[in-house]
Amino acid sequence: MPQNSACLLNLSVESNLEAIAEIKIKDKVKRKEITQELLARFGLDNIKHSVANSLSGGERRRLSISMALVTKPSILLLDEPFSALDPLSVETIRNIISDLQHSSISCILSDHNISSTLQSVDRAILISNSIVVAEGPPRELLNNKLAKQLYFGQDFTI
């Protein structure tokens, strides 16, 4: 899922999902089934006729994630999933990521919102100047001296 909206801004929420499904799924009944399932799963039912351009940042992010899930991937790469979102939307996206992980979809996040990212993952890798500085569970990273020196600072907590 790209950082910027992956939606077709002049199409409705439902049409965005249908467009991806049409490319990837041959069976018309299955396409409709998956589209309706994703609308419900991500709380997009009530705005399915809204044009994507009119959606809030959080609604667009949910639409982008649902579009990425049309083909039922086993791994989902999310680029800046928390970028430019209000705190309530960040919490919603964190919950979605957790739900995806519990439904056997591995999520790889790349984000500068380190607090939300570390609260969403069970393992993290900190890279500085193309070098892996620290890796492991979030608590381990927070206690890593080099990670504190290069990225977190001494007082950062989650």
C-alpha positions in Angstrom: 0.0 0.0 0.0 1.6 3.2 -1.1 2.0 6.2 1.2 -0.1 8.4 -1.0 -3.7 7.5 -1.8 -3.8 4.4 -4.0 -7.4 5.2 -4.9 -8.9 6.4 -8.1 -10.1 9.7 -6.8 -12.9 10.3 -9.3 -14.5 6.9 -8.6 -16.7 5.8 -5.7 -15.4 3.7 -2.9 -17.2 0.7 -4.2 -16.0 1.3 -7.8 -12.4 1.5 -6.6 -12.7 -2.0 -5.1 -14.6 -3.3 -8.2 -11.8 -1.9 -10.5 -9.1 -3.8 -8.7 -11.3 -6.9 -8.4 -12.0 -6.8 -12.1 -8.3 -6.9 -13.0 -7.5 -9.7 -10.6 -10.6 -11.9 -10.3 -12.2 -13.5 -13.3 -15.4 -14.8 -11.7 -18.0 -12.0 -11.5 -19.8 -13.5 -8.6 -16.6 -13.9 -6.6 -15.6 -10.2 -7.5 -18.9 -8.9 -6.1 -18.6 -11.2 -3.0 -15.1 -9.9 -2.2 -16.0 -6.3 -2.8 -18.9 -6.5 -0.4 -16.8 -8.4 2.1 -14.1 -5.7 2.1 -16.6 -2.8 2.3 -18.1 -4.4 5.4 -14.8 -5.4 7.0 -13.3 -1.9 6.8 -16.4 0.0 7.7 -16.8 1.5 4.2 -20.4 0.3 3.6 -22.0 3.6 4.6 -19.7 5.6 2.2 -19.5 3.1 -0.7 -21.2 5.6 -3.0 -19.0 8.5 -2.0 -16.3 9.7 -4.5 -12.9 8.8 -3.1 -11.8 12.4 -3.6 -14.3 13.5 -0.8 -13.0 11.0 1.8 -11.1 11.9 4.9 -7.5 10.8 5.3 -8.5 7.9 7.5 -11.3 6.7 5.1 -8.9 6.8 2.2 -6.3 4.8 4.1 -9.0 2.2 4.9 -10.0 2.1 1.2 -6.3 1.8 0.1 -5.8 -1.1 2.5 -9.0 -2.8 1.4 -7.9 -2.4 -2.3 -4.5 -4.1 -1.4 -6.4 -7.0 0.1 -8.6 -7.8 -2.9 -6.3 -10.6 -4.0 -5.9 -12.0 -0.4 -2.1 -11.5 -0.1 -0.1 -13.3 2.6 2.2 -10.2 3.0 1.2 -6.6 2.9 3.8 -3.8 2.7 2.4 -0.5 4.1 4.4 2.6 3.3 3.7 5.4 5.9 0.3 4.0 7.0 0.1 6.6 9.9 1.2 9.6 7.9 -1.0 12.7 8.1 -3.7 11.0 10.1 -5.6 12.2 13.2 -5.1 10.2 16.4 -8.4 8.4 16.1 -7.6 7.3 12.5 -4.1 6.2 13.7 -5.8 4.0 16.3 -8.1 2.6 13.7 -5.3 1.7 11.3 -3.3 0.2 14.2 -6.3 -2.0 15.0 -6.6 -3.0 11.3 -2.9 -4.0 11.2 -3.4 -6.0 14.3 -6.5 -7.8 12.8 -4.6 -8.5 9.6 -1.7 -10.0 11.6 -4.1 -12.2 13.5 -5.7 -13.4 10.2 -2.3 -14.6 9.0 -1.3 -11.7 6.9 2.2 -10.5 7.6 2.5 -6.7 7.6 5.7 -4.9 6.9 5.5 -1.2 7.9 7.8 1.6 6.9 6.9 4.7 8.9 8.4 7.7 10.7 5.7 7.7 13.3 7.8 5.5 15.5 5.5 5.5 18.5 2.5 4.1 16.5 4.7 1.8 14.5 6.4 0.2 17.6 2.9 -0.2 19.1 1.8 -2.1 16.0 4.6 -4.6 15.5 6.1 -7.5 17.3 9.5 -7.0 15.6 11.2 -3.9 14.2 14.4 -3.1 12.3 16.0 0.4 12.7 18.1 1.4 9.7 20.4 4.5 9.7 22.4 5.4 6.6 21.6 2.1 5.0 22.9 0.1 7.9 20.8 -2.0 10.3 21.4 -0.3 13.7 19.1 -2.4 15.8 16.5 -5.1 15.4 14.2 -7.1 17.6 11.1 -6.6 19.7 10.1 -3.0 20.2 11.2 -3.0 23.9 14.6 -4.2 22.9 15.0 -1.4 20.3 14.0 1.2 22.9 16.7 0.0 25.2 19.4 -0.2 22.5 22.1 2.4 23.2 23.0 2.9 19.5 19.3 3.3 18.6 18.9 5.9 21.3 21.9 7.7 20.2 21.1 7.7 16.5 17.3 7.9 16.4 15.2 7.8 19.6 17.1 10.1 21.9 17.4 9.4 25.6 13.9 10.3 26.7 11.7 8.6 24.1 9.1 6.2 25.4 5.9 4.6 24.1 
